[in-house]
Amino acid sequence: MPRKLLVVLPSYNEEIALSRLFPQFEQLAERLEENLQLLVVDDGSRDGTSAVAQGWRGSIPVEVHQFPENRGYGAALEAGVSQAARQLSAEDLIATMDADDTHPPSYLQGMVQMLDEQEMDVVIASRFAPGAREEGVPWHRMLLSRGASWFYRSAFDLPQVRDYSCGYRLFKAGLIQKSLQQHQSLNLGAGFYATGELLLRLRQQTVKFAEVPFELHYERKPTASKMPKIATVLGTLRFLHRVRKQVKKHR
């Protein structure tokens, strides 16, 4: 029986982007050996995000987890990844990606291939790997993502990881399951810095990371960014300071 690939899509006011993404997933499903499934986590959207997801009538199963209010990207990410881990077997796969149409589903085929052929546990679509590109990204977002990468690498330097803040990733489900068994929850913060936080949660296991070069075309995004810039920077700095203190304490 083919293994499953469940894609978690944290979503906030993404009715337009989801209507573009679903046909791309249908095309991807025709090329994958895995059984593709989607989990849309609607983070208290005020538009028709849930209605678009629930109304999709393609061949791919689409499940919707809906928050009654906006709880933040990290809360949506944790809810989706945790729910996926509970539904899958250890040999299945979990992917996370942004729902704003800037993360083309087509990359997943190569990410699955790399995970299998190189026997990796996590594959990251990286904006900083050799061959990667960014188009149309505002300067402040580029500064934020590069600053976050520098902070994470200087503090923790996970092997083969350059991009800690891109949410486009592929995980072995068993990896997430083991983390949940050890700690009952992933305990991610609510903000966008949860992308880096998730990788650091997994470092407590023996994990093999890899990256594929990713071309980010920010102009594909149909709506304005929902990232609170100052809150994201401050949240990231607080998290890094807290974790570094814990690391030093246990050395």
C-alpha positions, 0 to 999 in steps of 0.5 A: 500500500502506498505511503501517505503524504499529508500537506499541512497548510496554515491559512489566514485569509487565503481564499484566493491563494487556495483556489490557485493552489488546489489545481497545482496539487491535483497535477502533483498527485498524478506524478507522485507514488504517495497518496496525497492529502491536504490539511488546511488549518484556518487560523480564524480567517475573515474571508472564505478560506474554509469554504474554498477548502471544504468546497473543493471537489478534486481527487485529493482529500482536503480536511479543514481544521478551523480556529474560531479566532486568529491564534497566530501562525505558530498555533496553526502550524502546531495544530496541523503538524500534530494532527497529521502525526496522529493520523499517519503511520511512522513511515508516512510523510508530513509536509508544511508549506505556506498557503499564499501561493508562493510555495509551488507544490511541484517542489515536493516531488524532488523533496520526496526523492531527496529524502528517500535517496539520501536517507534524510529525515527532514528536507527544507526548501531553502532560499539560501542553498546554492542555486536558490533565488528570491524575486519580488521580496520586500527588503525588510522581509529579506533582512528579517529572513537573513537576520534570522538565519544568521542568529539561528546558525550562530546559536545552534548551527544544525548540520546542513541547515541554512534556512530556518524561517522558510515554512516549506518542509518535508518530514518523516511522520515518525520524527514528529510522532517521537517528539510528541511522545516525548513531550506531549506537545510541540510547544511552539510559540504563536508567532512566525518564529515557530518555523525555526522553533520546530527545527530546534525541537527536533534537534533533541533527536538524531536527525539528518537534514537536507536542503533543496534550492528554492526560488521564491517568487513573492509577486505570486502572493495575492494578498498583503503579508500577515506577518507582524514584523516587529512582533516577529523580530522580538519573538524570535530574539526572546525565543533564541535567548531562552533556548540558549540559556537552556542549552548552557544550563545543561552543558 
